Amino acid sequence: MNITDWIQALSSIIALAISTFAVIQTYKIQKDSYKPYINVYAEFIDTVTASKYISIKNFGKSPARVTYLKFSKKLDEANEDTNMQSIIGTTLAPNQKVMTFIDNEYSEKLTATIHYTDKRNHLYSETFPLNLDVDAFIWTPENLPNSEEKAEESSEARAIRIAAHAILKKIK
């Protein structure tokens, strides 16, 4: 074998290695793009008065089955018995979201740890910081959670506020 044969052989080996690497990377990217991505986050909705929620949403492109959910602190009084445990065993479709109302007086900073599996039973574990301190966010005086004007609103205004609130919850 002369030098040109060695150069051609080496070039072929390098080209084969590069194409193999590219195929492996493409596979990894495709695999990642179709896995579920569940996120736990605090959500604030402002419709004349502010309300807050803890939301769990699957931002991925495949379904996810929730196997574990734990908060670092107890939730508010309405949620302290359940702590959203009813979601365990539930499958969240892509873009599906579940949420629970949190009392506006509850202002804790906590973490949520969630474990979930994909349709191939691969286990994922995520921890998310949650800041439920309303004072940390900018509110106008009119929509503070304990606004005196809220108590004085008419039944028509209350109905409009509740309807707007429900619409915003659906489209967020």
C-alpha positions as CSV (number, residue, x, y, z in Angstrom):
1,M,0.0,0.0,0.0
2,N,1.3,3.4,-0.9
3,I,0.7,6.7,0.9
4,T,-2.4,7.6,-1.1
5,D,-4.1,4.3,-0.1
6,W,-3.3,5.0,3.5
7,I,-4.7,8.6,3.2
8,Q,-7.9,7.2,1.6
9,A,-8.3,4.5,4.3
10,L,-7.8,7.1,7.1
11,S,-10.2,9.5,5.4
12,S,-12.8,6.7,5.2
13,I,-12.4,5.8,8.9
14,I,-12.7,9.5,9.9
15,A,-15.8,9.9,7.7
16,L,-17.3,6.8,9.2
17,A,-16.6,8.0,12.8
18,I,-18.1,11.5,12.1
19,S,-21.3,10.0,10.5
20,T,-21.7,7.5,13.4
21,F,-21.3,10.4,15.9
22,A,-23.9,12.4,14.0
23,V,-26.4,9.5,14.0
24,I,-25.9,9.0,17.7
25,Q,-26.4,12.7,18.4
26,T,-29.5,12.9,16.2
27,Y,-31.0,9.9,18.1
28,K,-30.3,11.6,21.5
29,I,-31.9,14.9,20.3
30,Q,-35.0,13.1,19.0
31,K,-35.3,11.0,22.2
32,D,-35.1,14.2,24.3
33,S,-37.5,16.1,22.2
34,Y,-40.3,13.5,22.7
35,K,-40.0,12.9,26.4
36,P,-42.3,14.4,28.9
37,Y,-41.3,17.6,30.8
38,I,-43.4,18.2,33.9
39,N,-43.0,21.4,35.7
40,V,-44.5,22.5,39.1
41,Y,-44.9,26.3,39.4
42,A,-46.7,29.1,41.2
43,E,-49.2,30.8,39.0
44,F,-50.9,34.2,39.7
45,I,-54.1,35.3,38.0
46,D,-55.2,38.9,38.2
47,T,-58.9,39.6,37.5
48,V,-59.7,42.7,39.7
49,T,-58.4,40.7,42.6
50,A,-55.3,38.5,42.6
51,S,-55.5,34.7,43.1
52,K,-52.7,32.2,43.3
53,Y,-52.4,28.6,42.4
54,I,-49.9,25.8,42.3
55,S,-49.9,24.3,38.8
56,I,-48.4,21.1,37.5
57,K,-48.1,21.0,33.7
58,N,-46.6,18.6,31.2
59,F,-44.7,20.8,28.7
60,G,-43.4,17.7,26.8
61,K,-44.5,15.9,23.7
62,S,-45.5,12.6,25.3
63,P,-47.6,11.6,28.3
64,A,-46.2,11.3,31.8
65,R,-47.4,9.3,34.7
66,V,-46.9,11.0,38.1
67,T,-45.5,8.6,40.7
68,Y,-44.5,10.9,43.5
69,L,-45.1,14.5,44.7
70,K,-43.7,16.0,47.9
71,F,-43.6,19.6,49.1
72,S,-40.9,20.8,51.5
73,K,-43.5,22.5,53.7
74,K,-47.2,22.0,54.4
75,L,-49.5,23.8,52.0
76,D,-52.2,26.2,53.0
77,E,-55.1,25.1,55.2
78,A,-57.3,24.0,52.3
79,N,-54.6,21.8,50.9
80,E,-52.8,20.6,54.0
81,D,-54.7,17.3,54.1
82,T,-54.3,16.4,50.5
83,N,-51.1,18.2,49.4
84,M,-52.1,17.5,45.8
85,Q,-51.5,13.7,46.4
86,S,-54.5,12.8,44.2
87,I,-52.3,13.5,41.2
88,I,-50.2,10.5,42.1
89,G,-50.9,7.7,39.6
90,T,-52.4,10.2,37.1
91,T,-51.2,10.5,33.6
92,L,-50.8,14.0,32.2
93,A,-51.1,14.3,28.5
94,P,-48.9,16.7,26.6
95,N,-49.9,20.3,27.5
96,Q,-52.3,19.1,30.2
97,K,-52.3,21.1,33.4
98,V,-53.8,20.6,36.9
99,M,-53.9,23.3,39.5
100,T,-55.0,23.9,43.0
101,F,-56.0,27.2,44.6
102,I,-53.8,28.6,47.3
103,D,-55.0,31.0,50.0
104,N,-53.7,34.5,49.3
105,E,-52.5,34.7,52.9
106,Y,-50.2,31.7,52.4
107,S,-46.8,33.3,51.6
108,E,-44.2,30.5,51.9
109,K,-41.2,29.8,49.8
110,L,-40.9,26.0,49.4
111,T,-39.8,23.3,46.9
112,A,-41.8,20.7,45.1
113,T,-40.2,17.4,44.2
114,I,-42.0,15.3,41.5
115,H,-41.2,11.9,40.0
116,Y,-42.8,10.8,36.8
117,T,-42.4,8.1,34.2
118,D,-42.8,8.1,30.4
119,K,-44.5,5.5,28.4
120,R,-41.3,3.4,28.4
121,N,-41.2,3.5,32.2
122,H,-38.1,5.8,32.3
123,L,-38.1,7.6,35.7
124,Y,-37.6,11.3,35.8
125,S,-37.2,13.4,39.0
126,E,-37.4,17.1,39.2
127,T,-37.3,19.7,42.1
128,F,-38.8,23.1,41.7
129,P,-38.5,26.2,43.9
130,L,-41.9,27.9,44.5
131,N,-42.3,31.4,45.8
132,L,-45.9,32.0,47.0
133,D,-45.2,35.3,48.6
134,V,-47.6,37.7,46.9
135,D,-45.7,40.7,48.3
136,A,-42.7,39.7,46.2
137,F,-44.7,40.5,43.1
138,I,-45.9,43.9,41.9
139,W,-49.6,44.4,42.5
140,T,-51.6,47.6,42.1
141,P,-53.5,48.7,45.2
142,E,-56.8,47.8,43.6
143,N,-56.1,44.1,43.2
144,L,-54.3,43.3,46.4
145,P,-55.8,40.1,47.8
146,N,-57.4,41.8,50.8
147,S,-58.6,44.9,49.1
148,E,-61.5,46.6,50.8
149,E,-63.2,47.3,47.4
150,K,-63.6,43.6,46.9
151,A,-66.1,43.4,49.8
152,E,-68.1,46.3,48.3
153,E,-68.4,44.9,44.8
154,S,-71.9,44.3,43.4
155,S,-73.1,40.8,42.5
156,E,-72.8,41.7,38.8
157,A,-69.2,42.8,39.2
158,R,-68.4,39.7,41.2
159,A,-70.0,37.5,38.4
160,I,-68.0,39.3,35.7
161,R,-64.7,38.9,37.8
162,I,-65.3,35.2,38.4
163,A,-66.1,34.6,34.7
164,A,-63.0,36.5,33.6
165,H,-61.0,34.6,36.1
166,A,-62.2,31.2,34.8
167,I,-61.4,32.2,31.2
168,L,-57.9,33.3,32.1
169,K,-57.3,30.0,34.0
170,K,-58.3,28.0,30.9
171,I,-56.2,29.9,28.4
172,K,-53.0,30.2,30.6
